[in-house]
Amino acid sequence: MEAVLADLDTAPISEPVRAMLRFLRKVTQSTVTAEDARVLKASGVSHAQIDDALAVCWAFNVINRIADAFAFDVPGPEAFAASAKMLLSRGYK
């Protein structure tokens, strides 16, 4: 994760994942074209994988924009760590 955030081009991830992350960055920050989708498919990403990634990307983008618009309070690292520990032990219920 840290390597991907530091430099997507040199991070130790598969090429399909790298292509998907580039595509999702463009979806979030710019306008995508049919050529962008062709490049993604040529990297080995399936249509179903594209659909799933776009759904997750859309959800995060909407939530982030709403949170920014309403100045939601974001807890610190300690709260996230406590939540992660609880979810790992109990799961989503």
Secondary structure, DSSP 8 states (H G I E B T S, - for coil): -HHHHH-TTTSSS-HHHHHHHHHHHHHHHS---HHHHHHHHHTT--HHHHHHHHHHHHHHHHHHHHHHHTT-----HHHHHHHHHHHHHH---
